[in-house]
Amino acid sequence: MTISSCSCSCINAAVFIQILSFLLLPCVSPTSFLFGDSLIDAGNNDYIFTLSKADSPPYGIDFSPSGGLPTGRFTNGRTVSDIIGQSLGSQSLPPPFLAPNSQNQVIHAGINYASGSAGILPETGQLFIGRIPLPDQVGYFEQTRANIVRLTGGKAAQDAIKNAIFTIAIGSNDILNYVQPFVPLAGKQFIEPEVFQDLILSNLTVQLKRLQKLGASRFIVIGIGPLGCIPYIRATKLLWLGKCSKEVNGFIQDYNRKLKRELELLNNELGQDAVFVYANAYNIFMDLITNYHQYGFVNAEDPCCGGYFPPFVCFQIKDTNSSSSLCQDRSKYVFWDAFHPTEAANLIIAKKLLDGDQTVTSPINIRQLYHSFS
């Protein structure tokens, strides 16, 4: 299920008044447009036919706005992007693009286009059937932009988009598909590692430039975390006692170095027309895993929900309050399931991205990026 290009009727008179109020009043919180995978999906996959869903308990058990009910987020509570937005003063979290009436909040809250199991490459995640690859997510933003232009005019829409923050957190699934020989990726697992890194990076750069040409000027591009340490990789590669896959993490570090260099080139090329902030998720999360006791965690290896062995499914048994291997204290676990962090871990990651030094975010941190246009 997808949403085709909306007509003006998608945004009613009440929304038009909201847009006018936004244009007339000072901006007190950031408008955010989010692109990515399950790490920041806010529920888009609930509206498509896919095997990649987080629409059943205990997902969302600690998500206060829903009263603990699932929202399509692949964690027990808030994602990193949720926490960052709220920390910057956002009163409303960007709704998933495919949700009914999502356009009603576009100016004040923004839109979330992220999709679980999606990648930079269109074929990534094909085993899960439905997902929204990055090129399609950017295509959905084009529809959103067209709606804003229809109602506010070109100049007003241009200003609103220029002052918004665009977050891109994607690439993990491309790499996971590549490093797992039993997951077909149109033969790309036979490509040399350096060539595959360049392939996904070049495709990502195309989409970043596409967004910039559509008016985006403030970007947060989150690097890939240490996937070699997630429970899924540890289990499938038979790594125990806290060991991570050096092969997978080495591949990711090489890719992240190339990504950071590419963003530096874009900053130099575009000058004052755009700012691309590189977010070093790898170092943040590796520090969290290595020094988890210092952060108040008791477990940085096992998933809180779903168990350590295939099929790694986190679910609640129907008509009961019990679930599949749900840990007793979710605040003490780094991993929620075999792939995703807990809200407790996301809180630490978000704080470091907001206020970190240049070893974490460069050339500036996210709070500085927000205030750079305020």
Secondary structure by P-SEA (a helix, b strand, c coil): ccccccccccccaaaaaaaaaaaaccccccbbbbbbcccccccccccccccccccccccccccccccccccccccccccaaaaaaaaaccccccccccccccccccccbbbbcccccccccccccccccccccaaaaaaaaaaaaaaaaacccaaaaaaaaaabbbbbbccaaaaaaaacccccccccccccaaaaaaaaaaaaaaaaaaaaaacccbbbbbccccccccaaaaaaaccccccccaaaaaaaaaaaaaaaaaaaaaaaaacccbbbbbbaaaaaaaaaaaccccccccccccccccccccccccccccccccccccccccccccccccccccaaaaaaaaaaaacccccccccccaaaaaaccc
